[in-house]
Amino acid sequence: MSRPVSTRDLLPAERAFAAALTGLGFGRFEYLRIARGELVLDPWPTAVRDLKFGCASAAPVKPAPGDFALKPQVAELFEYVRAVDEGEIRCLEVRHGLPFSMEIEHRPGGDGGRRD
């Protein structure tokens, strides 16, 4: 699959997870399974929110209603996930409601289950 451009291009699980990224704001998701190029959200992955004390906190960004263009980081995340046959994202770091970095399990063969 190609890189999604807008919410209209997202699968239902991707749409739900994009909303969860925005809602988390800062933190991480742990143990996100990938099966046949899709995120497995049942059971829901562990979400860990980062909080800092003594500094101004930014309120989480509210998701825009309807169809809208995806930020490049979100599009890149889903493009990568869609290319993985089977795998697990051990940790997906989220900053400002956007994917920032991730650790993904790599299986023998070195491709991480990718199906390019």
Residue frames as qw, qx, qy, qz and C-alpha x, y, z in Angstrom:
[[0.000, 0.888, 0.461, 0.000, 0.00, 0.00, 0.00],
 [0.367, 0.544, -0.039, 0.754, 1.10, 3.55, -0.57],
 [0.202, -0.112, -0.478, 0.847, 1.50, 6.26, 2.03],
 [0.024, -0.762, -0.648, 0.005, -1.87, 7.60, 3.23],
 [0.227, 0.359, 0.076, 0.902, -2.40, 11.31, 2.60],
 [0.374, -0.355, 0.097, -0.851, -5.60, 12.10, 4.50],
 [0.445, -0.090, 0.734, -0.505, -7.90, 10.50, 7.06],
 [0.791, 0.334, -0.030, -0.512, -9.99, 9.30, 4.13],
 [0.611, 0.470, -0.635, -0.058, -7.11, 6.93, 3.23],
 [0.148, -0.400, 0.799, -0.423, -6.95, 5.31, 6.68],
 [0.502, -0.198, -0.834, -0.117, -8.18, 1.88, 7.68],
 [0.559, -0.705, -0.261, -0.350, -10.56, 1.82, 10.69],
 [0.799, -0.427, -0.191, 0.377, -7.79, 0.70, 13.10],
 [0.495, 0.177, 0.011, 0.851, -5.47, 3.42, 11.77],
 [0.169, -0.655, -0.216, -0.704, -8.17, 6.06, 12.23],
 [0.706, -0.664, -0.233, -0.083, -8.73, 4.96, 15.85],
 [0.772, -0.250, -0.099, 0.576, -5.02, 4.91, 16.58],
 [0.303, 0.436, 0.093, 0.842, -4.46, 8.35, 15.00],
 [0.399, -0.743, -0.177, -0.507, -7.08, 9.75, 17.40],
 [0.822, -0.516, -0.161, 0.182, -5.34, 8.00, 20.31],
 [0.635, 0.139, -0.052, 0.758, -1.98, 9.56, 19.33],
 [0.013, -0.603, -0.098, -0.792, -3.53, 13.00, 19.44],
 [0.640, -0.673, -0.202, -0.312, -5.24, 12.27, 22.76],
 [0.840, -0.283, -0.208, 0.414, -2.03, 11.04, 24.39],
 [0.017, -0.993, 0.109, -0.034, -0.07, 14.18, 23.59],
 [0.166, 0.691, -0.677, 0.189, 3.25, 13.13, 25.16],
 [0.738, -0.310, 0.545, -0.249, 4.19, 9.59, 26.13],
 [0.134, 0.350, -0.870, -0.320, 4.43, 6.23, 24.49],
 [0.903, 0.030, -0.014, -0.429, 2.48, 3.22, 23.33],
 [0.203, -0.469, 0.859, -0.006, 3.93, -0.18, 24.14],
 [0.336, 0.018, 0.941, 0.028, 3.51, -3.60, 22.54],
 [0.589, 0.491, 0.018, -0.642, 1.57, -2.73, 19.39],
 [0.603, 0.026, 0.769, 0.213, 1.09, -5.89, 17.37],
 [0.391, 0.509, -0.356, -0.680, 1.05, -5.80, 13.59],
 [0.570, 0.116, 0.812, 0.040, -0.69, -8.51, 11.59],
 [0.481, 0.487, 0.622, 0.379, -0.90, -8.51, 7.78],
 [0.270, 0.325, 0.178, 0.889, 0.05, -4.83, 7.62],
 [0.353, -0.692, -0.264, -0.572, -2.52, -3.64, 10.16],
 [0.075, -0.366, 0.625, -0.685, -2.31, -2.57, 13.78],
 [0.516, -0.368, -0.771, -0.063, -4.01, -5.02, 16.14],
 [0.141, -0.437, 0.255, -0.851, -5.89, -2.92, 18.70],
 [0.810, -0.361, 0.021, -0.461, -7.67, -5.72, 20.58],
 [0.375, -0.775, -0.385, 0.332, -6.48, -5.77, 23.27],
 [0.162, 0.969, -0.020, 0.186, -5.67, -2.08, 23.25],
 [0.680, 0.277, -0.364, 0.573, -1.92, -1.41, 23.57],
 [0.508, -0.613, -0.342, 0.499, -0.53, 0.00, 26.80],
 [0.221, 0.803, 0.074, 0.549, -0.41, 3.80, 26.77],
 [0.589, -0.451, -0.293, 0.604, 1.98, 5.63, 29.11],
 [0.130, 0.930, 0.170, 0.298, 1.52, 9.40, 29.40],
 [0.556, 0.051, -0.260, 0.788, 4.51, 11.63, 30.20],
 [0.225, -0.923, -0.268, -0.158, 3.82, 14.43, 32.68],
 [0.501, 0.205, -0.298, 0.786, 6.23, 17.12, 33.84],
 [0.354, -0.808, -0.436, 0.181, 5.69, 19.17, 36.96],
 [0.364, -0.669, -0.001, 0.648, 6.62, 22.79, 37.46],
 [0.141, -0.165, 0.491, 0.844, 6.33, 23.80, 33.84],
 [0.540, 0.333, 0.039, -0.772, 3.55, 25.03, 31.64],
 [0.436, 0.089, 0.886, 0.129, 1.72, 22.08, 30.17],
 [0.298, 0.159, -0.457, -0.823, 0.24, 22.19, 26.74],
 [0.710, 0.164, 0.451, -0.515, -3.29, 20.90, 26.43],
 [0.496, 0.063, 0.807, 0.314, -3.66, 17.88, 24.12],
 [0.210, 0.197, -0.430, -0.856, -4.56, 18.79, 20.57],
 [0.638, 0.289, 0.543, -0.463, -8.17, 18.00, 19.78],
 [0.414, 0.112, 0.775, 0.464, -8.71, 15.89, 16.66],
 [0.258, 0.239, -0.231, -0.907, -10.14, 17.79, 13.72],
 [0.661, 0.310, 0.572, -0.374, -13.61, 16.67, 12.66],
 [0.732, 0.634, 0.059, -0.243, -14.17, 15.11, 9.26],
 [0.876, 0.267, 0.104, 0.388, -11.52, 14.50, 6.64],
 [0.076, -0.961, 0.239, 0.121, -8.16, 16.24, 6.90],
 [0.640, 0.589, -0.463, 0.171, -4.61, 15.89, 5.64],
 [0.882, -0.398, -0.131, 0.216, -2.29, 13.74, 7.73],
 [0.203, -0.880, 0.413, 0.116, 0.89, 15.14, 9.24],
 [0.571, 0.556, -0.600, -0.068, 3.96, 13.59, 7.57],
 [0.109, -0.382, 0.853, -0.338, 4.93, 11.69, 10.74],
 [0.685, 0.106, 0.536, -0.481, 1.53, 9.97, 10.95],
 [0.781, 0.521, -0.164, -0.301, 1.56, 9.09, 7.24],
 [0.340, 0.576, -0.739, 0.082, 5.09, 7.67, 7.56],
 [0.393, -0.228, 0.790, -0.411, 4.11, 5.55, 10.59],
 [0.783, 0.267, 0.393, -0.401, 1.16, 3.97, 8.78],
 [0.647, 0.621, -0.402, -0.186, 3.16, 3.49, 5.59],
 [0.078, 0.485, -0.850, 0.192, 5.75, 1.54, 7.61],
 [0.547, -0.036, 0.705, -0.450, 3.11, -0.53, 9.44],
 [0.797, 0.430, 0.076, -0.418, 1.38, -1.43, 6.18],
 [0.548, 0.597, -0.582, -0.067, 4.67, -2.86, 4.89],
 [0.143, -0.369, 0.861, -0.320, 5.08, -5.22, 7.89],
 [0.603, -0.118, -0.709, -0.346, 3.53, -8.67, 7.57],
 [0.746, -0.554, -0.368, 0.013, 3.91, -9.73, 11.22],
 [0.452, 0.306, -0.395, 0.739, 5.68, -7.88, 14.00],
 [0.445, -0.759, -0.443, 0.170, 5.47, -5.85, 17.14],
 [0.157, 0.718, -0.171, 0.657, 6.28, -2.25, 17.89],
 [0.572, -0.256, -0.612, 0.482, 7.84, -2.51, 21.35],
 [0.202, -0.646, -0.316, 0.665, 7.68, 1.23, 22.02],
 [0.287, 0.632, 0.393, 0.604, 6.26, 4.11, 19.99],
 [0.281, -0.381, -0.298, 0.829, 7.28, 7.47, 21.43],
 [0.109, 0.779, 0.524, 0.325, 4.74, 10.26, 21.00],
 [0.280, -0.330, -0.166, 0.886, 5.49, 14.00, 21.19],
 [0.248, 0.292, -0.039, -0.923, 2.90, 16.72, 20.61],
 [0.734, 0.316, 0.386, -0.462, 0.40, 14.01, 19.59],
 [0.679, 0.612, -0.340, -0.220, 2.64, 12.78, 16.76],
 [0.969, -0.100, 0.037, 0.224, 4.76, 9.65, 16.41],
 [0.067, -0.919, 0.377, 0.091, 8.38, 10.59, 17.12],
 [0.214, 0.501, -0.837, -0.049, 10.34, 7.33, 17.20],
 [0.917, -0.154, 0.051, -0.366, 9.76, 3.62, 17.65],
 [0.174, -0.422, 0.890, 0.012, 11.45, 0.39, 18.56],
 [0.855, 0.180, -0.120, -0.472, 10.23, -2.54, 16.49],
 [0.751, -0.273, 0.601, 0.028, 11.00, -6.22, 16.95],
 [0.470, 0.590, -0.552, -0.355, 13.17, -7.58, 14.19],
 [0.951, -0.065, 0.275, -0.128, 13.00, -11.27, 13.42],
 [0.574, -0.293, 0.611, 0.461, 15.81, -13.42, 12.01],
 [0.519, 0.533, 0.527, 0.411, 16.44, -12.40, 8.45],
 [0.321, -0.241, -0.034, 0.915, 16.77, -8.75, 9.41],
 [0.031, -0.363, -0.482, -0.797, 13.67, -7.47, 7.62],
 [0.197, 0.059, 0.499, -0.842, 11.46, -7.10, 10.73],
 [0.377, 0.432, 0.800, -0.179, 8.69, -8.95, 8.93],
 [0.267, 0.587, -0.109, -0.757, 8.53, -6.34, 6.17],
 [0.649, 0.341, 0.670, 0.112, 6.93, -7.40, 2.96],
 [0.120, 0.702, -0.228, -0.664, 8.37, -4.84, 0.52]]
